[in-house]
Amino acid sequence: MISLGASDLLFGALARTSRGREQLTQQTLQTWTSHERADSSDWWINRDAGVALFRPQARLDHPQGQSVLSIRGLIRPRDGKPSAPSQADNHSSKILSEILERDALAIRDLRGQWVLACWDDNRRRLLVARDHLGQRVIFTRTDPDLFIFCSELSPLLRLRGKSVELDEETAFWYLSFGTPAPGRTLARGVGRLPAAHLISWSPGNAPLEQRYWSPLKPDSPPTDSPELHDAIQQALDRSIAEYCSLQTPQGVFLSGGTDSTYLVTTASSLSGVELTAFTSAFEDELGINDDVGYASEVAAGLDVPHRVVPLHAGEALRILEEEVLLADEPCATFASLTHFKLLATAKELGVGWMLSGLGADEIFAGYDNFHYHYARYVEFCAQHQLPPGMDGFDFLLLQDDSVMSPALYGGITRLFSDHVIRDKFLEPYRSWKYTPYLQAFYRECRRIKPEANPIEMMVGHECQNRIPEMLFGNFEPISRRAGIGVHYPCLDPDVVELAAGLDVLARYRTPAGDWSPRIDELVPGFKHTLMRVYERKVPEKILRRQIKTFTAPFREWFAKPEFAAPIIAHVRASRFWERGMVKREWLDWLDFPTGQLKANFPFFQTWGLITLTAWYDRFIDPPA
């Protein structure tokens, strides 16, 4: 496992016109990237082809020209053999040679968290790619003369002489699902490359986007078996060991749940690993610190140093204002507050890498929403006579919106639900539909794997949307600002390929071994296959814990005047309300007696509007 890139910024530009080629100069590009100390040697520019890259690591000369590779992040070959950091230059040259020889197949076989851009001089073509689960990101901007791409959004929002306008459809998606519209950002005309996709470009042609990997595999193991348990354990343990081999002290987010307990148990068993566990704690009067006791017991049993990291309302407000609301994109997760505090504490102790159990519920379908939509699908099939030769899911995709919407999975997070959108949004936004996108996505799934089961495709939806654009999109910028890398073993592509194709009984079971539409009959039967792996290492007490969401107590903090008052003032002052998307009467929710929240206070909606209005005020229309 090696780190690649003297600068973490991947930046490049492609000329769409002859005028665009004239703009590919070191002086112009320097202004866009804001790298004051960069000099002419940092830029590789092929004016004839119309392509420029910032700080490429590998170059290969040809009789007619030169091929180059810019790659950022942490990367390993698929065989999992880690390489020493001193071998970074040789490794990037090897990756360049592989891509030149094997094209997109070489990109598919990479592992880790990375983005890359490769100019193939023989083919006269540029490939720009993003890792399988999208832990790193590529943003794009198309202007009349140039196509520009960057691994950070800020440079594309602040290009000299370029204005930024709100993409209202993306704002609608963000308030609906906590993610941007697919392939887009809140800035009109600034897009993002989806996870597991690449852009192919050759001079004189438009950039073409294509998928190079999918979690939907024809030979995925569909059913639970001891052999599958072994394979999943081996993939998880290998992924944990690779990151623990990095030459820095290691940390682990420990909630005392099954996922984090498995991580700390495995990592602590490795020789030579300096490991510390970190757990969040909140005000005692909130009565929500059960995780601390479980986590402390796990750490003590493994003789792992344990740091309980308190976060109270006052400091949470500071983190919200100084870190979360200043991100380049709005952040839809409360847990970003605790994430930052845990990372800051770990950084003080010299920790360089953290392990996180995030992703297990997304990949092994451990959330209620997966089960809910599958139950609605089963109900739909029972109520309709299917045409000959057509299965229930393909028939579902032919229905109108009112029938399809309850049964078609659109994601875990809902900030504004459908009925609230109809009540609180103004026209035309209240009439906008997201189901056409869902239809297109699931039809693509059926083209990739015609026999894919509904939950398998739901997992595919998570891999394409919420995992890269909300979870990684929210947490990774915070991690990079803190100067700590975070690894998610459950989101290793090799683990995902083993888990994605599982059938419903490998995910949900009653004690009798059946599936049930009633969740109360399944608990603790969620993530059945993964639990069979975990029980090899995780104590029985942890395995049988009541399922609990690990996040910041935003609702409880909002009942505190010192936390809520400045936030309310900010939301009220925003000019976002002048756009007429959400009715001003929604602000009535913020009129409550000091310290007394309404019983049905919409805290998910409130968080969504706090983060969206803060972004709007920074980049679109600052308040007077």
N, C-alpha and C positions, 0 to 999 in steps of 0.2 A: 504494500500500500504506500503510495507516494503522493506528496503534494506537488502540484504543478502550477507555476505561474509566479513570476516575480511581482507582478501587480495582480490584484484580484479582479481587475476590470477587463472584461473582454469587450472589445469595441472594433467595429469595422464599418466600412461604407462601400456601396456599389453605385457606380454611375449609371443612370438611366438615359442620359443624354450627353451630347458633346460638352455642353455647359457643365454638366455634373463632373465630367473627367477633369475639367479645369479647376474644380474646387477640391480635388484630391491632392492637397498640398499639406505639408507638415504644419504650416502656420494655421490653416483653417481647422484641421483636425485637432490640433492642440487646444484651440479655443473651445471646441465642443466637449472634449474629455476633461478639461479643467486640471490636467496634470502639469503643474507649473514647472516641475523639474525634468519633464520629458525633453529629450532632444531628438535630433533627426534620426539617430540610430535606433530610436524606439519604434519607428514607423517603417512598415514594409508597404511600398506603393508600386503598383503596376498600372501606370497611367494608360498604357495601350489597351489593356483589358478592362480598365475602369474599376479596380478593386484596391482597397487599402485595409490593412490590419494593424492593430496596436500590439507591439511587443510579442511577436511570434516566437515560440521556443524552438522550433525545428524548421530546418530548411534543407531542401534536396535539389541540387542542381541538375538540369537536363540540358542537352545540346541547344534546345530552343528557348529555355527559360529556367524558371525556378518554382518548385512547389513548396508551400509553407503550411505550418500548423500553429494555430493559437489555441491553447487549451487551459482552462482554469478549473481548479477544484482538487479533489482527491480521487485517485483512480487506481484500479488494479485490473489485471487480466482476469478472465473468467475462471481460470483454474485456481484462483485464490492465493497464489504464491506471492507474498508481499515482497516489495523491492525496497532497498535502502534509499533514503532521501538523496544520498550522494549520486544515485544513478538516475536522477530526474531527467537530465539532458539526454542520456542514452534512451531512456524510456519514451520520451516524447518523440524522438526520432524513430523508434520502433513503431509507435502508434501511427505516425505519418506514413511509414512504409506499408503498414497493414491496410490503412485506408486507401492508399493509392492502388494497392493490389486487389483488395476484396470489397472496396466501396462500402455501401451501407451495412453489409454483413459484419464488417470489422467494428462498426459503431455499435451494432446490436450486441456484440460480445463483450463490450466494455462493462465494467462494474464500478460502482462508487457514486460520487456526487460531482457532476462536472457539466461544463458547457464547452463547446469547441467550434472552431471555424477552420476549414481546410481548403486551401486553393490547390486544385489539381491542374497543373499546367499542361499536362498531356491531353486531358479531356477538355481543357479550357472551361473549368467549372468550379464553383465554390459550394461547399457543403457547410451548413451551420446546423448544429444539433444540440439538443437538450437531453439530460439523462432520463432514464426509464421512468422514474416516479417524480421527476421534476423538482428535486431538491435545489438545484440551481435553475436559473431562469434566463431566458433571452427575450428582450423587448425589441420591437421593430417600429420604425417610422418611415412611411413612404411619402416623399415630397416630389414635386414635379421633376427635379433633376437627380435625386439621390434616393437610394434605399439604404437606411442606416439601421444597424443592430447593436445592442449593448446589453451587458449582463446586469446593469442597473437602470432603473427607470429615470432617476433624476436628470442625467445628462440629456435625455430625449425630451424632457419637459422644459428644459432651459436652453435649448438650442438658440443661438443668437438670431434674432429677427423672426423667431417662430412663436406664434401665440398658442395658447392651450385653451381648448373649449371642452365643456362637459359632454361626455357620451351618455346621454340620458338613458339609453337602453341598458348600459352597464350599471348605472345607478339603480335602475329597477331591479336588475339581477342581484346586486349587492344587498339591497334591502329585502329581497326575497330569500336568498340562499346564503348570504355571507360571502359569496364569491363573485368575481367579475363575470361579465358575459363571456362565453367561450371564445378564446382567441383574442380578447380585447382588454383594454384597461379603461379607467374612468376618463382618460384623456382621448378625445375624438381623434382618430387617425393614428393613435399609438397602440400597437397590438402586442401580443405575446405569442411565442411559439409554444404550442401544447407540449406537455410531457411526452416523451417517447416519439417525438417527431423531428424531422429535419427539413431544412429549406435547401433546395437545389437551385442554383442560378448559373447561367452562362450569359456572356455578353450578347446584348441585343434581344434578350428574352426576359419575360417577367419571372420573378422568383416563384418556384413551385413548392408547395408544402406536402409532405407525405409522412405516413406512419412507418416507423422501422421496427416497432415491437408492440406486442399486445399481451396482457395477462391471460387472454383467452387462448388456450392451447388445445388442439384436438386430442392429444394424449394425456391431458391432465387426469390425475387420479380422482375419480368421481366419488369413491366410497371410502369409508373409514377402514383402516387396517393397521396391524402392528408394523408392517413394512413402511407404511406411510408415516407413522409416528417416528420411526427411525430416521427417515429421510428428512422430515421437518426438523427434528432435533439436530441432525448433523448440519443442515443448512444454517440454522440459527446459531449454533455454537461456533461454527466456522466464521460467521459474520461478526460475532462478538469478539472472538480471538484476534481477528485481523486488526480491528481498531484498538484493542488493548495492547497490541504489539508496537503501537506508535510510541516514540520515545518521549512521553510526557506523563505526568501524573493523571490518573483517570478519575472521573466522577460518574455517578449514576443518579438519575431522578428516581427516588424511592418513595412510592405512595403507600406501600404496604399491601398493594393489590397483587394479583397473580402475575401480570406481565412484568412489572418492575422487580418483583421478588425473583422471578426466573433469571432476569438479567444479572442482578447482583450476586445470586448464587453461582451462576456460571462464571462470571468475571472474577469473583473472589477465589475460585478454584484454580485459576491460571497462575503459573509460577512467575514471579518477578513483577507482578502487577501491583502498583501502589494505588489503592482504590479508596474513595470516600463516598459515602451515600449522603444525599441531600433531600430534606423533606420540608415542605412549607407548613407553617403554622399561622393561625390567625387569632384575633382577640378571643380570650377565654369565654367572655360573656356570649359569644355567638354560638357556642356549643357545637362546633363543627370540626374539632381537632381529633376525631377518632383515628385518622390516618397516622398521626404521630405515634400513637401507642403501638399499632401494628408494625409500622416501619422500624421503630426502635427495637421491638422484639426480634424482627428479622435480622437487623444489623448486629445486634448483640449475639444472636445465635451463630452468626458467621464470623464474628470477631472483626467486623468491618467498622472503621471510624464513621460516626454518624453526626451530621450537622443538622440540627433543627433550625430552620431559617424563618424567623417571624416576619410577617408583613401585616401592618395595620393600616387603617383607612388613610391617615395623613401621608404616609410614605407611598401608598398605592396611588393617591392623587398626584403626587409629584412624578411618579413613574409614568402615569397616564399622560400628564401634560408635557413632560420633557422627553419621553421616549416613544410611547405608543402613538400619540397623536402627531408626532413629527416624522413618522415613516412616510415613504414615498407613495404608499397605497394604504387605504383604510384597513384596519385590523378588526376582524369580526369575532375574535375569541377573547373572553375574559381572562383565560389562562395566560395570555401574554404578559400580564402584570406579575404573576408569580414566576413565570419563565425568566423574566429579566432579573428579578431579585435573586433567584437561585443561581443564575449564571454569574451575576456580579459577585456573589459570595464565593462561588467556586473559583473565579478568577483571582480573588484576593489570596486564595490558598495555593495558587500556582497550577491549578488544573488546566490542562490543555484540551481535553476531549471529554464529552459527556455521553453516556448511553441513555437512551430513552425508549420506553415501551410503547410509545405512540405508534399507531398503525395496526396493532393486533386486532382491535375491534373493527377497523375498516376492512381488513383483509379476510378475517375469519367470520365476519358478519355478527359482531357481538352487540349491536345496538338494536333497540326496540324497533326502529324504523324499518330495518330490513325485514324483520318478522311481520310487522304490520302490513307492509306492501305485498309481501308474499301471501299473507292470509287474504288480502283483498283480491289478489290474482286468482287464488283457489276458489274464492266465492264467485268471481266473475265466470270462471269456467263452468262451475256447477249450475249457473243460471242461464247459460246459453248453449244452444246446440251448435257444435263446431262443424264447419263445412268439411266434407271428405278431403282427406289429405292435408289438412291445415291444423297445426297445433294451437293451443290456447293463446300463446303469446303473440304469434303472428296475427291471429284474429283480433286480439286486443288492440294492436297497432292500427287497425282499420276503423276503430270506433271514433265517435265524435268526442270532443273535449270533456264533456260532462261525464261520460262513461270511463274514458281513459285516465283522467286525472287522478281519481282515488287509487287506482291500481298500479299506475306507472310511477316507479321510483324516481324522484328528482333530487335526492340528497338527504343528508342527515339534518343539517342546520336549516331552520326556518326562522328568520327574524320577523318578517311580516308574513303571516299566513294568507292563504287565498281570500278568506272571508274578511280579514282585516284590510287587505288591499282594496277590496270592493267597497269597504266602508270608509277608509281613511284617505285613499288616493283620489286625485282628480282625473278627469278625462284629459288625454286619451290613455293615461297610464293605468287606470283601473281596469281597462279592457284589454291590456296587453296579455299575450299568452306565451307560456314557455313550453307548452307541450309539443309544438312543431319541432323544436330542437331535440326534445326527448325522443320523438319518433325517429328523427334522422339518426341520432346516436344509437338507438337500439337496433335499427335496421342495419347499421354498419356492423354492430356486434354479430348479428345473424349472418352477415356476409362473411365475416371472419370465421365464425364457428356456428354453422346452422343448427347444431344440436345443443347449443349453450342453454343452460337452465336459467330461470329468472334471477336467482340470487347471484349466480356467477356473473351475470351481466350487471347487476347492481354493484358488485365489487369492481367490475370494470369501470363503471361510472365514477366510483370513488377514486380510482387510480387516475382517471382523466381529469377530474374536476376538483373535488374537495381536498384531496391529499396535496396535490401540487400547488393549487391556487389559494387555498385558505390556510391549511395547516403549515405547509412549508412557506407559503407566501407571508404568513404572519410571524412565524417563529424564526425563520432563517435570517431575515434582516437584523433581528434583535441579537441573535447568536453572533453574527459577524461583527456587529458594533461592540459586543462584549469581548470579542477576540477569542472566542471558544468555538470549537467545532462540535457538532452534535451528530451522533450516529443512531439510526433507527433500525435495529436488526430485523424487526418484523416487516420492514419495507425493503429488504434486500430483494432484488428481482428473482433470485433463485427460490426464496421463500414464497414470494407471491405466486410464482408459477405452480408451486406445489399446492397452494391453498385455494387459488381462484376457482378451480373447477369442482370443488366439493359439492355433493348433493345436499339436500335439505337435512337429511338425517345425520350427516356428518357435522352439521352445524347446530341443530336444535333437536333435543330429545327429552321426552318425559322419562321418569325413572323406569318405566316399563320398556323403553326403547322405541317409542312411537313419536310422531310429530303431532303437535296440537296447535290449534289456532289461538289457544289461551296461554298467554305468557306466564301466568301464575302456575301453570302445570309444568312448565319447562325449567324454571329456575331450580337448581343451578345448571341447567342443561344448555346454556348458551356456549357457543364456541366448543362444541363437544370434542372434536378432534384435537384442538389445541390444548384442552384440559387434560387429555390423555398424555400429551407430551409433558405438560407442566407437572403432573402428579409424580413424575419421576424425580423431581427435585424440590418442588414447593410443598411446604408443610400443609397438612390437612386443614388446619385452622384457617390458613389463608385461602386455600381452595374453596372453602365453604363460606367465605365472607359474603355478605350481601353486596350485590353489584352496586357500585357507587361512582358517580361522575367526579373526577378530580379536577377542580377548577377554582378560580378566585371567587369569594363571596360578594360579587358585585351588588346583588340585590340588598344584602344586609348593610353593606357600606353606604349604599344610596339612601338609607334611612338616617344616616348621620348628616346633620346640617353642614359640618365643615367639609364633608366630601361632596355633597350634592350641590351646594349653593354656587360655587364657581362653575361647575359643569352646566347647570341650568342657565346661568347668565350667558355662557358661551353659545349654547344652542339657541337661545332666544335672539341673540344678536346676529346670528348668521344670515347672510343674504340668500342662502339656499331657499328659504321660504318664498322668496319672490319668484322662483321658477314655477310654482304652481304644481309641484308633483305631489306633495303630501299636504293635506288640509291643515290650515293653521290651527284649527280646533284641536288637533292632536296635542298641541302644547298645553291644553287644559289638564292633561295628565300630570304636568309638572307643578300644578297648583295643589299642594298638600300641606297640612300643618307641619311645622318643624318637627322632624324626627318621626313622623307618622306616614308611612306609605299606605296608599290604598291597597286593599286586599288583593285586587287583581291588577296591580301595577305592571305595565308591560315592559319589563326590564330588558328583554331581548330587543324589542323595538327601540328602546331608549339607547342602548349601547350602539345599535346600528346607526341611529341618527347622530349620536355624539361623534362617532368616528367619521361618518360621511361628511357632516357639516364642517368638521375640522379640516378635512382634506380640501373641501370646496373653498373654504376661507383662505387656505394657503395658496392654492394654485389657480383658482378661477376668478373669484370676486371677493377680495378681502373686505371685511366690514369697516365702516367709517370709525 
